[in-house]
Amino acid sequence: MSLNIFYTPHSSESFKSVYHFILAKFGQRSADGFLSKVEKTIALISEYPMMFKASDLGENIRVALITKQCSLFYLVKTDAVHLLFFWDNRQEPIF
């Protein structure tokens, strides 16, 4: 049973930011590759929401590694998954 996926406003903004950075720095092919990896990761999260490791941010907040440079933080609820934000792993840790 797959869960519904909901984007928070912050997740949409942070995704656009990472995507446009990759597009500007590395070109369309790399940006399309990133988009493909994000779509595959979200599909996995929908089917297996507990697949990725738990984060230190909260009880039901998990983190999926998309590339070595980018992770996706998401909240698992009983009936849905809420994508919280995309994180550039080269930044300072958030906790």
Secondary structure as GFF3:
##gff-version 3
##sequence-region A 1 95
A	DSSP	beta_strand	4	7	.	.	.	ID=ss1
A	DSSP	alpha_helix	9	26	.	.	.	ID=ss2
A	DSSP	alpha_helix	28	47	.	.	.	ID=ss3
A	DSSP	beta_strand	53	54	.	.	.	ID=ss4
A	DSSP	beta_strand	61	67	.	.	.	ID=ss5
A	DSSP	beta_strand	70	76	.	.	.	ID=ss6
A	DSSP	beta_strand	80	88	.	.	.	ID=ss7
###
